[in-house]
């Protein structure tokens, strides 16, 4: 299965599928001159995880990336964090209450989050996007019975055979980054059996995948 996941959007005036604005419209000019008062759509709250479950069609799968600062970040930024177990339990409670038949997977840059997810819930897959090296990521994932790894697309575009290297360890591999908005980079990974792509411009990439099948590669 080749998945196309959603990542936060970045400002990119040259991004495919996005229109450029030649000049600000009247509303934008008024906002610059008079401030944002009255523009409720700019001041709305963030969508909660529970709201996302209720508002997004259940046919859309979720890649739930769980953020948690590591020790160095806590020291450098003088952060005070909640207990990691309590933090995860609250997230999982929302998921168990709302998930229904939706397909989900977990990912995290924090290795302890991945290990705790394995202990707290065995039914949903989880992956660990380690930042040190692919070899370390593979070893960590295998040691802790994770389903796979998530990595920047850059090394897999440059050396697509790395996908097969990870598959030999019986792990899934997903990639993210700007390269996944470029269809040539996407196809290079598809030809070597990438399991999932995390992209900014989802509709653009998904449409290309659906209309440009690669022999032997499922297009779902």
C-alpha positions in Angstrom: 0.0 0.0 0.0 1.3 3.4 -0.9 0.0 6.0 1.4 0.0 9.8 1.0 -0.1 11.5 4.4 -0.7 15.1 5.4 2.0 17.4 6.9 1.7 21.0 7.9 1.7 23.4 5.0 4.6 25.7 4.4 4.5 29.0 2.6 5.9 28.4 -0.9 4.8 30.8 -3.7 6.2 28.4 -6.3 4.5 25.3 -5.0 2.6 23.3 -7.7 -1.2 23.7 -7.6 -1.1 27.0 -5.7 -2.2 30.2 -7.3 0.0 33.4 -7.0 -1.6 36.6 -5.9 -0.6 39.6 -8.0 -1.6 42.2 -5.5 -3.4 42.2 -2.1 -7.2 42.4 -2.3 -9.3 45.0 -0.4 -9.8 42.8 2.6 -6.0 42.3 3.0 -5.4 46.0 2.6 -8.0 46.8 5.3 -6.4 44.2 7.6 -3.0 45.8 7.2 -4.4 49.3 7.8 -6.9 48.6 10.6 -5.6 45.4 12.3 -7.3 42.0 12.6 -10.2 43.0 14.8 -13.4 41.3 13.6 -11.6 38.7 11.4 -12.7 35.7 13.4 -11.3 33.2 10.9 -7.8 34.4 11.7 -8.4 34.1 15.5 -10.0 30.7 15.6 -8.7 28.0 18.0 -6.6 25.1 17.0 -8.6 22.0 16.1 -8.4 19.4 18.8 -7.6 15.7 18.1 -11.2 14.8 19.0 -12.6 17.5 16.6 -10.4 16.1 13.9 -11.8 12.6 14.4 -15.4 14.0 14.2 -14.9 16.4 11.3 -12.6 14.4 8.9 -14.3 11.5 7.0 -13.5 8.1 8.6 -12.2 6.9 5.2 -9.2 9.2 5.7 -6.4 7.5 7.7 -4.4 9.5 10.3 -0.6 9.5 10.8 -0.6 10.7 14.5 2.8 12.2 15.2 3.3 12.6 19.0 5.6 15.5 20.0 7.5 15.4 23.2 10.8 17.3 24.0 14.0 15.4 24.6 16.3 16.1 27.6 18.5 18.5 25.7 15.5 20.6 24.5 14.2 20.8 28.1 17.5 22.0 29.4 18.2 24.5 26.5 14.7 26.0 26.6 14.1 25.6 30.3 10.9 23.6 29.6 8.6 22.1 32.2 6.8 19.1 30.8 4.0 16.9 32.0 4.7 13.3 32.9 5.2 11.3 29.7 2.9 8.5 30.8 0.1 10.8 31.7 0.6 12.7 28.5 0.3 9.5 26.4 -2.6 8.2 28.3 -4.7 11.3 27.6 -3.9 11.1 23.9 -4.7 7.4 23.8 -8.0 7.9 25.6 -9.2 10.3 23.0 -8.1 7.9 20.2 -9.8 4.9 21.8 -13.0 6.9 22.3 -13.2 8.4 18.8 -11.2 6.2 16.3 -14.1 4.0 15.2 -13.0 2.1 12.0 -10.5 4.7 10.9 -7.0 3.5 10.0 -4.3 5.2 12.1 -0.6 4.9 12.7 1.7 6.6 15.3 5.1 8.2 14.8 7.4 10.2 17.0 10.9 11.6 17.0 11.1 10.7 20.7 12.3 7.0 21.2 10.7 6.7 24.6 7.3 7.6 23.1 7.6 4.8 20.6 8.6 2.3 23.3 5.7 3.3 25.5 3.2 3.2 22.6 4.3 -0.4 22.0 3.6 -1.2 25.7 0.3 0.7 26.0 -1.4 -0.3 22.8 -0.4 -3.2 20.5 -3.1 -2.8 17.9 -1.9 0.2 15.9 1.4 0.5 14.1 4.0 2.9 15.2 7.3 4.1 13.7 10.3 6.0 14.9 11.9 8.7 12.7 15.3 8.7 14.3 17.6 11.6 13.4 21.0 10.1 13.9 21.4 7.5 11.1 19.3 5.0 9.1 21.3 2.1 10.6 20.6 3.2 14.1 16.9 3.7 13.2 16.7 0.2 11.8 18.4 -1.3 14.9 16.2 0.6 17.3 13.0 -0.3 15.4 13.9 -4.0 15.3 15.0 -4.1 19.0 11.7 -2.6 20.1 9.4 -4.4 17.7 8.3 -1.2 15.9 6.6 -1.5 12.5 9.0 0.8 10.7 10.8 4.1 10.4 10.1 7.6 9.1 13.0 9.5 7.5 13.7 12.5 5.4 13.2 11.6 1.7 16.6 13.0 0.7 18.7 9.9 1.2 16.1 7.7 -0.4 15.9 9.9 -3.5 19.7 9.9 -3.8 20.0 6.1 -3.1 16.6 4.4 -3.5 18.2 1.0 -2.9 18.1 2.0 0.8 14.4 1.2 0.7 15.2 -2.5 0.0 17.8 -2.5 2.7 15.1 -1.5 5.3 12.6 -3.9 3.8 15.1 -6.8 4.3 14.8 -6.0 8.0 11.0 -6.5 7.8 10.3 -2.9 8.5 8.1 -0.3 6.7 9.6 2.9 5.6 7.9 6.3 5.1 9.5 9.6 4.1 8.8 13.3 4.5 10.2 16.6 3.3 10.2 19.0 0.4 11.4 16.2 -2.0 8.0 14.6 -1.7 6.4 17.5 -3.4 8.5 16.8 -6.6 6.9 14.1 -8.7 10.3 12.9 -10.0 11.5 12.3 -6.5 8.2 10.6 -5.6 8.4 8.3 -8.6 12.1 7.4 -7.8 10.9 6.2 -4.4 7.7 4.5 -5.7 9.8 2.4 -8.2 11.7 0.9 -5.2 8.6 0.1 -3.1 8.4 3.0 -0.6 5.5 2.3 1.8 4.3 5.8 2.4 4.9 9.5 1.5 4.3 12.4 3.8 3.8 15.5 1.6 2.7 19.1 1.9 0.8 19.2 -1.5 -1.3 16.1 -0.9 -3.8 16.5 -3.8 -1.1 17.2 -6.3 1.0 14.2 -5.3 -2.0 11.9 -4.9 -3.4 12.9 -8.4 0.0 12.1 -10.0 0.1 8.7 -8.3 -3.4 7.8 -9.4 -2.9 8.8 -13.0 0.7 7.5 -13.4 0.7 3.9 -12.2 4.0 2.0 -11.9 3.8 -1.7 -12.9 3.7 -3.9 -9.9 3.1 -1.1 -7.4 -0.3 -0.8 -5.8 -1.8 2.8 -6.3 -4.0 2.8 -3.1 
